[in-house]
Amino acid sequence: MRQLRGQERAITANRQTSWAFADAFVAEDEALRWARDRARDAGLPSVSPGTGSALRLLAAAADAKAVAEIGTGTGVSGIYLLQGMRPDGVLTTVDPEPERQGFAREAFRAAGYAGNRARFIPGRALDVLPRLADGGYDLVFCDGDRLESLEVLAESLRLLRPGGLVCFEGVFADGRTVDSASQPAEVLHLRELLRAVRESRQLLPSLLPVGDGLLCAVRIG
């Protein structure tokens, strides 16, 4: 990598500081901190506060009543989504590990959400998503197996109403997505996902530099 000089170095440092400030801009409550601690204890990644607040904003902007989440984790992203959804909205969250969903259920309850605000479905995304209703969702958030990204994108387009949003977490892959060095299969799949979303005539995309990269797109066709 070439060395940065003068203004380039200053811009890079300023951007990094700004991104860190933006990611820590939103304070988290006790329920979110509890869910984040459970994820840390289990060695699981969870969305950053910046990513979570972006998801909350998008759910609110879409006036979301029905949201599908792929990758429940311990409930961090789910709480943010519920915060942005309509008071009568239902989050359908899918994860292959029922134990994680147990933590998320407890976190949602601690955050003040009634049990009927979330539907927990254990299982692999590609086994569960085909059973969900066509055009029945306002937002689909994807934080699952990166190797299944393209298949999940296709299912998400089927699930979304026109004007609905699809979001993929972690598309920067800790900087590996734009690194020219040889990369593992999951990074190659992320590159294919980025290309597919950018070139799709059904989607209006944006790549948000929050957390580890949040790829978002509105279904327009």
C-alpha positions as CSV (number, residue, x, y, z in Angstrom):
1,M,0.0,0.0,0.0
2,R,1.3,3.4,-0.9
3,Q,2.1,5.9,1.9
4,L,-0.3,8.7,2.5
5,R,1.0,12.2,2.2
6,G,-0.1,15.6,3.7
7,Q,-3.7,16.3,3.1
8,E,-4.5,12.7,2.3
9,R,-3.3,11.6,5.7
10,A,-5.3,14.3,7.5
11,I,-8.4,13.5,5.6
12,T,-8.1,9.8,6.4
13,A,-7.5,10.5,10.1
14,N,-10.5,12.9,10.2
15,R,-12.8,10.4,8.5
16,Q,-11.8,7.7,11.0
17,T,-12.5,10.0,13.9
18,S,-15.8,11.1,12.4
19,W,-16.9,7.5,11.8
20,A,-16.0,6.5,15.4
21,F,-18.0,9.5,16.6
22,A,-21.0,8.6,14.5
23,D,-20.9,5.0,15.6
24,A,-21.0,6.0,19.3
25,F,-23.5,8.9,18.8
26,V,-26.5,6.9,20.1
27,A,-26.5,5.9,23.8
28,E,-27.7,2.4,24.5
29,D,-30.1,1.5,27.3
30,E,-29.8,-1.3,29.9
31,A,-31.7,-3.9,27.7
32,L,-29.4,-3.3,24.8
33,R,-26.3,-3.4,27.0
34,W,-27.5,-6.7,28.5
35,A,-28.1,-8.3,25.0
36,R,-24.7,-7.0,23.9
37,D,-23.0,-8.5,26.9
38,R,-24.6,-11.9,26.2
39,A,-23.3,-11.8,22.6
40,R,-19.8,-11.0,23.9
41,D,-20.0,-13.9,26.4
42,A,-21.0,-16.2,23.6
43,G,-18.3,-14.9,21.2
44,L,-20.9,-13.6,18.8
45,P,-20.7,-10.4,16.8
46,S,-23.5,-7.9,17.2
47,V,-24.4,-4.8,15.3
48,S,-22.7,-1.6,16.4
49,P,-24.7,1.3,17.9
50,G,-24.3,3.2,14.6
51,T,-25.7,0.3,12.6
52,G,-28.5,-0.3,15.1
53,S,-29.6,3.3,15.0
54,A,-29.5,3.3,11.2
55,L,-31.8,0.2,11.2
56,R,-34.1,1.9,13.7
57,L,-34.2,5.0,11.5
58,L,-35.0,2.9,8.4
59,A,-37.7,1.0,10.1
60,A,-39.3,4.2,11.3
61,A,-39.0,5.9,7.8
62,A,-40.7,2.8,6.2
63,D,-43.4,2.9,8.9
64,A,-42.6,-0.8,9.2
65,K,-45.3,-3.1,10.5
66,A,-43.7,-6.4,9.4
67,V,-40.0,-6.9,9.5
68,A,-38.0,-10.1,8.8
69,E,-34.6,-10.5,10.5
70,I,-32.1,-13.2,9.4
71,G,-29.8,-13.8,12.3
72,T,-31.4,-13.2,15.7
73,G,-28.2,-13.3,17.7
74,T,-28.9,-12.2,21.3
75,G,-31.4,-9.5,20.3
76,V,-29.3,-6.4,19.8
77,S,-30.4,-5.7,16.2
78,G,-33.9,-6.8,17.1
79,I,-34.4,-4.2,19.8
80,Y,-33.2,-1.5,17.4
81,L,-35.7,-2.7,14.8
82,L,-38.5,-2.9,17.2
83,Q,-37.8,0.7,18.4
84,G,-38.3,2.0,14.9
85,M,-41.3,-0.1,14.0
86,R,-45.0,0.8,14.5
87,P,-46.4,0.0,17.9
88,D,-48.5,-2.8,16.4
89,G,-45.6,-4.1,14.3
90,V,-44.3,-7.7,14.5
91,L,-40.6,-8.7,14.0
92,T,-40.1,-12.2,12.5
93,T,-36.6,-13.3,13.5
94,V,-34.8,-16.4,12.2
95,D,-31.8,-18.1,13.6
96,P,-30.4,-21.7,13.5
97,E,-29.6,-21.5,17.3
98,P,-32.6,-21.6,19.6
99,E,-30.4,-20.8,22.6
100,R,-29.6,-17.4,21.1
101,Q,-33.2,-16.8,20.5
102,G,-33.9,-17.4,24.2
103,F,-31.5,-14.6,25.1
104,A,-33.2,-12.4,22.5
105,R,-36.6,-13.2,23.9
106,E,-35.4,-12.1,27.4
107,A,-33.8,-9.0,26.0
108,F,-37.0,-8.0,24.2
109,R,-39.0,-8.5,27.4
110,A,-36.5,-6.4,29.4
111,A,-36.8,-3.6,26.7
112,G,-40.6,-3.6,27.4
113,Y,-41.9,-5.4,24.3
114,A,-44.9,-7.7,24.7
115,G,-44.4,-11.3,23.6
116,N,-46.6,-10.9,20.6
117,R,-44.3,-8.2,19.1
118,A,-41.8,-10.9,18.0
119,R,-42.1,-14.2,16.2
120,F,-39.1,-16.5,16.7
121,I,-38.4,-19.1,14.1
122,P,-35.5,-21.5,14.6
123,G,-33.8,-22.8,11.5
124,R,-31.6,-22.0,8.5
125,A,-32.6,-18.9,6.6
126,L,-32.9,-20.7,3.3
127,D,-35.2,-23.3,4.9
128,V,-37.4,-20.7,6.6
129,L,-37.7,-17.8,4.2
130,P,-39.5,-19.8,1.4
131,R,-42.3,-20.3,3.9
132,L,-42.9,-16.6,4.5
133,A,-45.5,-14.6,2.6
134,D,-44.8,-13.0,-0.7
135,G,-44.8,-9.2,-0.5
136,G,-45.6,-9.3,3.2
137,Y,-42.7,-7.4,4.6
138,D,-41.7,-3.7,4.9
139,L,-38.0,-4.4,5.7
140,V,-35.7,-7.5,5.6
141,F,-32.5,-7.3,7.6
142,C,-29.9,-9.9,6.8
143,D,-27.1,-10.8,9.2
144,G,-26.7,-14.4,8.5
145,D,-24.4,-16.8,6.6
146,R,-22.4,-14.7,4.1
147,L,-22.1,-17.7,1.8
148,E,-25.9,-17.6,1.3
149,S,-26.1,-13.8,0.6
150,L,-27.2,-14.1,-3.1
151,E,-29.9,-16.6,-2.3
152,V,-31.1,-14.6,0.7
153,L,-31.2,-11.5,-1.6
154,A,-33.5,-13.3,-4.0
155,E,-35.8,-14.4,-1.2
156,S,-35.8,-10.9,0.3
157,L,-37.0,-9.4,-3.0
158,R,-39.9,-11.9,-3.0
159,L,-40.8,-11.0,0.6
160,L,-40.7,-7.2,0.2
161,R,-43.6,-5.0,-0.8
162,P,-42.8,-2.4,-3.4
163,G,-41.0,0.4,-1.5
164,G,-39.7,-2.0,1.1
165,L,-36.1,-2.1,2.2
166,V,-33.5,-4.9,2.3
167,C,-30.3,-4.4,4.4
168,F,-27.2,-6.5,4.7
169,E,-24.8,-6.1,7.7
170,G,-21.1,-6.6,7.6
171,V,-20.4,-6.1,3.9
172,F,-17.0,-4.4,4.6
173,A,-15.7,-7.6,6.2
174,D,-13.2,-5.7,8.3
175,G,-11.8,-4.1,5.2
176,R,-11.3,-7.3,3.3
177,T,-14.0,-6.6,0.7
178,V,-11.9,-3.9,-0.9
179,D,-8.5,-5.5,-0.2
180,S,-6.9,-6.8,-3.4
181,A,-5.2,-9.7,-1.6
182,S,-6.5,-13.2,-1.9
183,Q,-9.7,-13.5,0.2
184,P,-11.9,-16.4,1.5
185,A,-15.1,-17.5,-0.1
186,E,-17.4,-15.4,2.2
187,V,-15.6,-12.2,1.1
188,L,-16.0,-13.2,-2.6
189,H,-19.7,-13.8,-2.0
190,L,-20.0,-10.3,-0.4
191,R,-18.4,-8.8,-3.5
192,E,-20.9,-10.6,-5.7
193,L,-23.7,-9.4,-3.4
194,L,-22.6,-5.8,-3.7
195,R,-22.4,-6.1,-7.5
196,A,-25.8,-7.7,-7.7
197,V,-27.5,-5.0,-5.6
198,R,-25.8,-2.2,-7.4
199,E,-26.7,-3.5,-10.8
200,S,-30.3,-4.7,-10.1
201,R,-33.1,-2.8,-11.9
202,Q,-35.4,-3.7,-9.0
203,L,-33.3,-1.9,-6.3
204,L,-32.3,1.6,-5.4
205,P,-29.1,1.0,-3.4
206,S,-26.9,2.8,-0.8
207,L,-23.9,1.6,1.1
208,L,-23.7,3.2,4.6
209,P,-20.3,3.4,6.3
210,V,-21.6,2.4,9.8
211,G,-20.3,-0.4,11.8
212,D,-18.8,-3.0,9.4
213,G,-20.8,-1.6,6.5
214,L,-24.5,-1.6,6.0
215,L,-25.8,-2.3,2.4
216,C,-29.3,-1.0,2.0
217,A,-31.7,-0.9,-1.0
218,V,-35.3,0.0,-1.7
219,R,-37.3,-2.3,-3.9
220,I,-38.6,-0.2,-6.7
221,G,-39.9,-2.9,-9.1
